[in-house]
């Protein structure tokens, strides 16, 4: 009953919060939603809306998401340092704000995403910031023939494996990404290992497909084990309370 009450409040007064309203429109796990969480600037309709938004953005899981981004950027910088102007391919970048934290023109960055709104926002941001090294393109990570790039030195999957509900989806992405890389390539990934209340997500919120948010938690080691047959070996792994961020090298 408490989750139904919470859902009602989030669908009514909660929409005064810009973040909650955005979550209902795009899905609370969407790339557009994550960009709003990264910005961490409470906004809303009326002072009450701003207050609700501040409470929403201060959720400890969102704190973990922002911490995850810091680890991700550090590992991406380390990965790039191993090459001379590598090609980085983000399989599901969303608006990809973390990509803009990388040094200018140290790599060619292809930021792919299936969501056209995210691609449009990413293109606009790249233009505004003069980041000609970051190119946003439509991408379907589950369809190799529809990949925005057919080669990469560094693959990125941030916040992507975290939202996939079927193990086979992850294995398909691992197969596709492995198909466009050579030995010596790296794969920087994130995965969600813990969450304090999965039932709240499923009973009160929606995902990017406008369905109940069914989050599947997986240990990082499971992903690493699935990647081994393709030649990937773990190089770096960091954790916070909820997420793991890792870099694998292809042997």
C-alpha positions as CSV (number, residue, x, y, z in Angstrom):
1,X,0.0,0.0,0.0
2,X,2.8,2.5,0.8
3,X,4.2,2.2,-2.7
4,X,0.8,2.9,-4.3
5,X,0.5,6.0,-2.1
6,X,4.1,7.1,-3.0
7,X,3.3,6.6,-6.7
8,X,0.2,8.7,-6.3
9,X,2.1,11.5,-4.7
10,X,4.9,11.3,-7.3
11,X,2.3,11.5,-10.1
12,X,0.6,14.5,-8.6
13,X,2.4,16.9,-6.3
14,X,5.7,15.3,-7.3
15,X,5.4,16.7,-10.8
16,X,6.2,20.1,-9.3
17,X,9.8,18.8,-9.2
18,X,11.5,19.1,-12.6
19,X,13.4,15.9,-12.0
20,X,10.4,13.8,-11.1
21,X,8.4,15.3,-14.0
22,X,11.3,14.4,-16.3
23,X,11.4,10.9,-14.9
24,X,7.7,10.3,-15.8
25,X,8.3,11.6,-19.3
26,X,11.5,9.9,-20.2
27,X,11.8,7.1,-17.7
28,X,13.6,7.3,-14.4
29,X,16.5,5.2,-15.8
30,X,16.9,7.2,-19.1
31,X,20.0,8.9,-20.2
32,X,18.2,12.2,-20.1
33,X,17.3,11.6,-16.5
34,X,20.9,10.7,-15.6
35,X,22.1,14.0,-17.1
36,X,19.7,15.9,-14.8
37,X,21.0,13.9,-11.8
38,X,24.6,14.7,-12.8
39,X,23.8,18.4,-13.0
40,X,22.4,18.3,-9.4
41,X,20.7,21.7,-9.6
42,X,17.2,21.5,-8.0
43,X,14.5,23.1,-10.1
44,X,10.7,23.0,-10.1
45,X,7.4,24.8,-10.2
46,X,7.0,27.0,-7.1
47,X,9.3,26.9,-4.1
48,X,7.6,23.6,-3.1
49,X,8.6,22.1,-6.4
50,X,12.2,23.1,-5.9
51,X,12.2,21.7,-2.4
52,X,10.8,18.4,-3.6
53,X,13.4,18.3,-6.4
54,X,16.2,18.9,-3.9
55,X,15.0,16.0,-1.8
56,X,14.8,13.9,-4.9
57,X,18.3,14.7,-6.1
58,X,19.8,14.1,-2.7
59,X,18.7,10.4,-2.7
60,X,21.7,8.3,-1.7
61,X,21.5,6.2,-4.9
62,X,21.7,9.4,-7.0
63,X,24.8,10.3,-4.9
64,X,26.2,6.9,-5.9
65,X,25.4,7.7,-9.6
66,X,27.4,10.9,-9.3
67,X,30.3,9.0,-7.6
68,X,30.1,6.4,-10.3
69,X,30.7,9.2,-12.9
70,X,33.8,10.3,-11.2
71,X,35.3,6.8,-11.2
72,X,34.2,6.4,-14.9
73,X,35.9,9.6,-16.0
74,X,39.1,8.6,-14.2
75,X,39.2,5.1,-15.8
76,X,38.4,6.6,-19.2
77,X,41.3,9.0,-18.9
78,X,43.6,6.1,-17.9
79,X,42.4,4.0,-20.8
80,X,42.9,6.8,-23.3
81,X,46.5,7.3,-22.0
82,X,47.4,3.9,-23.4
83,X,46.9,4.9,-27.0
84,X,47.9,7.6,-29.5
85,X,44.6,9.3,-30.3
86,X,42.3,6.2,-30.0
87,X,38.8,5.8,-31.2
88,X,36.3,5.7,-28.3
89,X,32.9,4.3,-28.9
90,X,30.2,4.7,-26.3
91,X,27.4,2.2,-27.1
92,X,24.7,3.9,-25.2
93,X,25.9,7.4,-24.2
94,X,22.7,9.2,-23.5
95,X,23.7,12.9,-23.5
96,X,27.1,11.7,-22.3
97,X,28.1,14.5,-20.0
98,X,31.0,12.4,-18.7
99,X,32.5,12.4,-22.2
100,X,32.7,16.2,-22.0
101,X,34.9,15.9,-18.9
102,X,37.6,14.2,-21.0
103,X,40.5,16.3,-22.4
104,X,39.8,17.9,-25.8
105,X,41.1,16.1,-28.9
106,X,42.9,13.3,-27.1
107,X,40.6,10.8,-28.8
108,X,37.9,10.6,-31.5
109,X,34.7,9.9,-29.5
110,X,31.7,8.3,-31.1
111,X,28.7,8.7,-28.7
112,X,25.9,6.4,-29.8
113,X,22.4,6.1,-28.4
114,X,19.1,4.6,-29.4
115,X,17.1,7.6,-28.0
116,X,16.8,10.4,-30.6
117,X,16.2,13.1,-27.9
118,X,19.5,12.2,-26.2
119,X,21.4,12.3,-29.5
120,X,19.9,15.7,-30.4
121,X,20.8,17.1,-27.0
122,X,24.3,15.6,-27.2
123,X,24.9,17.2,-30.7
124,X,23.7,20.6,-29.4
125,X,26.0,20.4,-26.4
126,X,29.0,19.4,-28.5
127,X,28.4,22.3,-30.9
128,X,27.9,24.8,-28.0
129,X,31.1,23.6,-26.3
130,X,33.1,23.4,-29.5
131,X,33.8,19.7,-28.9
132,X,34.4,18.6,-32.5
133,X,36.1,15.5,-31.1
134,X,32.7,14.2,-29.8
135,X,30.3,13.0,-32.5
136,X,26.8,11.9,-31.5
137,X,25.1,9.3,-33.6
138,X,22.0,7.0,-33.5
139,X,23.1,3.5,-32.3
140,X,21.5,0.2,-31.6
141,X,23.8,-1.8,-29.3
142,X,21.9,-5.0,-29.9
143,X,22.2,-4.9,-33.7
144,X,25.8,-5.1,-35.0
145,X,24.9,-4.1,-38.5
146,X,23.4,-0.9,-37.1
147,X,26.4,0.1,-35.1
148,X,27.4,3.7,-35.4
149,X,31.1,2.6,-35.6
150,X,32.6,-0.7,-36.9
151,X,35.9,-0.3,-35.0
152,X,37.0,1.0,-31.6
153,X,40.1,1.0,-29.4
154,X,38.0,1.8,-26.3
155,X,34.4,0.7,-25.8
156,X,32.2,2.4,-23.1
157,X,29.0,1.2,-21.5
158,X,28.0,3.5,-18.7
159,X,24.7,3.0,-17.0
160,X,23.7,0.6,-19.8
161,X,24.4,-2.9,-18.4
162,X,22.8,-1.6,-15.2
163,X,19.3,-1.2,-16.9
164,X,19.2,-4.4,-18.9
165,X,16.8,-6.9,-17.4
166,X,17.8,-10.0,-19.5
167,X,21.2,-11.7,-19.2
168,X,21.0,-12.5,-22.9
169,X,20.9,-8.8,-23.7
170,X,24.2,-8.2,-22.0
171,X,25.7,-11.2,-23.7
172,X,24.6,-9.9,-27.1
173,X,26.2,-6.5,-26.4
174,X,29.4,-8.2,-25.3
175,X,29.4,-10.2,-28.5
176,X,28.8,-7.2,-30.7
177,X,31.4,-5.0,-29.0
178,X,33.9,-7.8,-29.2
179,X,33.3,-8.1,-32.9
180,X,34.6,-4.6,-33.6
181,X,37.7,-4.7,-31.4
182,X,41.2,-6.1,-31.7
183,X,43.5,-7.4,-29.0
184,X,44.8,-4.5,-26.9
185,X,41.4,-2.8,-26.9
186,X,39.7,-1.8,-23.6
187,X,36.2,-1.8,-22.4
188,X,35.2,0.6,-19.6
189,X,31.9,-0.4,-18.0
190,X,29.6,0.3,-15.1
191,X,27.2,-2.1,-13.4
192,X,24.8,-1.8,-10.5
193,X,25.4,-4.3,-7.7
194,X,23.2,-3.1,-4.9
195,X,20.0,-1.0,-4.3
196,X,18.2,-0.3,-1.0
197,X,14.6,-0.8,-2.3
198,X,14.0,-2.6,-5.6
199,X,10.3,-2.9,-4.8
200,X,9.9,0.9,-4.7
201,X,11.3,1.1,-8.2
202,X,8.9,-1.5,-9.6
203,X,5.8,-0.4,-7.7
204,X,6.2,3.4,-7.9
205,X,8.4,4.3,-10.9
206,X,8.7,3.6,-14.7
207,X,11.6,2.8,-16.9
208,X,12.5,4.3,-20.3
209,X,9.9,2.0,-21.9
210,X,7.2,3.4,-19.6
211,X,6.9,0.1,-17.8
212,X,7.4,-0.7,-14.1
213,X,11.1,-0.2,-13.4
214,X,12.4,-3.7,-12.9
215,X,16.0,-3.4,-11.9
216,X,18.2,-6.5,-12.0
217,X,21.3,-6.3,-9.8
218,X,24.4,-8.2,-10.9
219,X,27.8,-8.6,-9.4
220,X,30.6,-7.2,-11.5
221,X,32.3,-10.6,-11.5
222,X,29.4,-12.0,-13.4
223,X,29.9,-9.6,-16.2
224,X,33.7,-10.2,-16.2
225,X,33.1,-13.9,-16.4
226,X,30.7,-13.5,-19.4
227,X,33.3,-11.4,-21.2
228,X,36.2,-13.9,-20.7
229,X,35.3,-16.1,-23.6
230,X,35.7,-13.1,-25.9
231,X,39.3,-12.5,-24.6
232,X,38.5,-9.8,-22.0
233,X,40.4,-9.6,-18.8
234,X,39.9,-7.3,-15.9
235,X,42.4,-4.5,-15.5
236,X,40.8,-2.1,-13.0
237,X,37.7,-2.3,-10.7
238,X,36.4,0.3,-8.3
239,X,33.2,0.3,-6.2
240,X,31.0,2.6,-4.2
241,X,28.0,1.4,-2.1
242,X,25.9,0.6,-5.2
243,X,27.9,0.5,-8.4
244,X,31.1,-1.0,-9.8
245,X,33.1,0.6,-12.5
246,X,35.7,-1.4,-14.3
247,X,38.1,-1.6,-17.3
248,X,38.8,-4.8,-19.2
249,X,41.6,-5.4,-21.7
250,X,41.2,-7.6,-24.7
251,X,44.0,-10.2,-25.0
